[in-house]
Amino acid sequence: MPITQADALQHIISVTDESDLDRLAMAIRDRRGDLRRLRAASVKVGSTVRIDNIRPKYLAGMTGKVIELEGAACTIQLDEKSTENLRLTPRGKNLPPSTKDYVLRVPLETCVPAE
């Protein structure tokens, strides 16, 4: 019988010691990195993406279209709503009111396909 997520969580809560928890934390960190890299590999020019897991945190959740890929980074043209939200941040406080779509460069691993 396969182990369920509930079984695994119950085991962690009731049986594991600190060294087990350290190994689990490293495995989770590694898996999250793998998932970010897989997600990044699926991003193409023209993809609509949401920015996630980034610093500064105010960029998280912004959306736009990928207009350029270069190595481990990409250039995103933010949509109008995200550009408006950017105006409320230190980075966008001086954006002219006529700017409807701000261009931003971010690490590729921070892009989540939104389509």
C-alpha positions in Angstrom: 0.0 0.0 0.0 1.5 3.4 -1.0 2.3 5.9 1.7 -0.1 8.9 1.8 0.8 12.5 2.5 -1.2 12.2 5.8 0.9 9.1 6.8 4.2 11.0 6.0 3.0 14.0 8.1 2.0 11.8 11.0 5.4 10.1 10.9 7.1 13.5 10.9 5.1 14.7 13.9 5.4 11.6 16.0 8.7 9.9 15.2 11.3 12.2 13.7 14.2 13.7 15.7 16.2 16.9 15.0 18.6 15.2 12.6 15.7 13.8 10.6 14.1 17.2 10.5 17.3 18.7 9.2 17.5 16.1 6.4 13.8 16.8 5.6 14.4 20.5 5.5 17.3 20.1 3.1 15.3 17.7 0.9 12.4 20.2 0.8 14.8 23.1 -0.1 16.4 21.0 -2.9 13.0 19.9 -4.2 11.8 23.5 -4.3 14.9 24.5 -6.2 14.3 21.7 -8.7 10.7 22.8 -9.2 11.8 26.4 -9.8 14.3 25.3 -12.4 11.7 23.2 -14.1 9.2 26.0 -14.1 11.8 28.4 -15.4 12.6 26.0 -18.3 9.0 26.3 -19.4 9.0 30.1 -19.8 9.3 31.3 -23.3 9.3 34.7 -25.1 5.6 35.6 -25.3 4.7 33.7 -22.1 2.5 35.5 -19.6 4.1 35.1 -16.2 3.5 36.0 -12.5 6.6 37.0 -10.5 7.1 35.0 -7.3 9.7 34.4 -4.6 11.6 37.5 -5.3 13.3 40.4 -3.5 12.2 43.1 -3.2 9.0 41.5 -2.1 6.8 44.2 -3.6 7.5 42.7 -7.0 5.9 39.4 -6.0 2.5 38.9 -7.7 3.1 41.3 -10.6 2.3 39.9 -14.0 3.3 40.6 -17.6 4.7 39.1 -20.8 8.2 37.8 -21.3 9.8 39.9 -24.1 13.4 38.6 -23.8 15.3 35.6 -22.4 19.0 35.9 -21.6 20.7 33.2 -19.6 19.2 32.9 -16.1 17.2 36.1 -16.5 14.3 37.5 -18.5 12.8 40.8 -19.4 9.1 41.2 -18.6 6.8 43.9 -19.9 4.4 44.4 -16.9 0.7 44.6 -17.7 -1.2 47.8 -16.9 -2.4 46.7 -13.5 1.0 45.6 -12.3 2.5 48.9 -13.6 -0.1 50.8 -11.6 0.9 48.7 -8.5 4.5 49.4 -9.2 3.8 53.1 -8.9 3.1 52.6 -5.2 6.6 51.2 -4.5 10.0 52.9 -4.2 11.0 51.6 -7.6 8.0 53.1 -9.4 7.2 56.2 -7.5 8.7 58.4 -10.3 7.0 56.6 -13.2 5.2 59.1 -15.4 1.4 58.8 -15.4 1.5 58.0 -19.1 3.5 54.8 -18.5 1.1 51.9 -18.9 3.6 48.9 -19.2 6.9 49.0 -17.4 9.8 46.8 -18.5 11.6 44.9 -15.8 14.4 42.3 -15.7 14.1 39.5 -13.2 15.7 36.0 -12.5 14.0 33.4 -14.7 13.4 31.2 -11.6 11.0 33.8 -10.2 8.6 33.5 -13.1 5.5 31.3 -12.8 3.7 30.7 -16.1 0.3 32.3 -15.7 -1.4 30.7 -18.8 
